[in-house]
Amino acid sequence: MEARIKIQKWGNDLGINIPTVIAKGLSLKEGIYVNVHENGSRIIIEPTKANVSYCLNDMLCEITEDNIHHCIETGTPIGNEIW
């Protein structure tokens, strides 16, 4: 299914309306979350997996030398910060 949809301003953002026939075909309902990312000149909108639960221990196990962020220096305290 393909539809031509006009992009509209929603507050400070841009938004689109998803046609009912497409929403029903993908089991999209109000209040669910979707992932949005770009792929070249395309915008990809994908429903998130249902009933996803996150476990801190499982997420920490996913950290590797390749994906860990570097330490960020913020300088010396200026006010009453306690580190």
C-alpha positions, 0 to 999 in steps of 0.5 A: 500500500502506498499513500501520498501524505502531506507533512504538517507542522505539529508544534516545533516538529513535523508530523504525518497522519498514517492512513487507517488502511495502513495502520490496520494492516500493521496493527498500529494503534494509538499510544504504541511506540514506533522506531523512526530512522532514516535510510538514505533518502527514505524515512523508515517507521517500524512498530516496536516489538510488543511487550518489550521488557528491559533488564539492566543486567542484560543491557550491561552485558551488551556493552563492549569495547567497540560501543562504550562511550568515552569519559566526558570531562566537565571541568572543575566544580564551579558552585556547590557540586559534590562529586 
